[in-house]
């Protein structure tokens, strides 16, 4: 039963990865990346099955959410400044 749940989560993560590749908008990609991080965190928690596994899953999810938000913020900032903003960031 447990391996079936891990396999189902793996399929969902793969589908979200494919949808991320074919997404048209950056904000849509961020949603799919966040869904992937939910799935990967769930797979970590189900696979390790110890309190340490829960800590690792929570840490992974929080770190991936923060990085997704940072990327989205940077993209929004570059878009608002245009070309001059891109040069200033580099």
N, C-alpha and C positions, 0 to 999 in steps of 0.2 A: 504494500500500500504506500509506504513511504517513498520507494523508488518511483512509483507511478506519479506521485505529486512532484517530485524533482523533475521527471521527464516532462510533465505538463508545463511546469514553469520554464523549463528549457525551450520548449516549443514557443511559448509566449515571448520569451526574450528574443528568439530568432525572428519571429514575426515583427516585433518592434524594431529590430535592427534593419530588416528589409524595408519597413515603412519609413525609417529614418533616412535610408538612402534615396527613397523616391519622394520624400516630402518636398513641397514647393517653397514653403515659407520657413524661415529660421525659427520663428516661435513654435511652429508645428513640430519641428525637429526637437526642440527642447522638451516638449511634452512626451515625445516618444523616448527620448533619452532618460527622462525621469521614470517612465514606466519600466524601462529596462533595468534601472537601478533598483526599483522595487523588486523585480523578479530575481535579480542576482542576489540581493540581500536575503530574500526568502530562500533561495537555493542554498546559500551559505548556512543559514540557520537550520534548515532541515537536514543538511548533510553532516554537520559537525555534532549536533544534538547534545551539547553541553552548555553550561552557563557562559563559558568562554566563546562558544560559537555564537551565542546571542549577542555578546559584546562586539565580536568581530562584524556580525551582520549590521548591527546598529551603527558602528563606526563607518563601515563602508557606505551605508545609505546616507548618513549625514555628510560625509566628505564628498560623495558624488553629487548630492543636491547642492551643496555650497559651490562646487566647481561649475555646475550647470548654470546656477544663478550668476556667477561671476562672468561666465562666457556671454550669457544673454545681456548682462549689463554692459559689457565691453562692446558688444555688437551694436546695441542701441546707442551708445555714446558715439561710436564711430559714425553711425548713420546720421546722427543729429549734427555732427560737425562737418561731415562731408570729407573731401580730399584733405583739407588742412588738418582735420582731426586724425586721419590715418597717418599722416606724416608725423604729427606730434606724439602719437603712441609709439612710434618706432624710433 
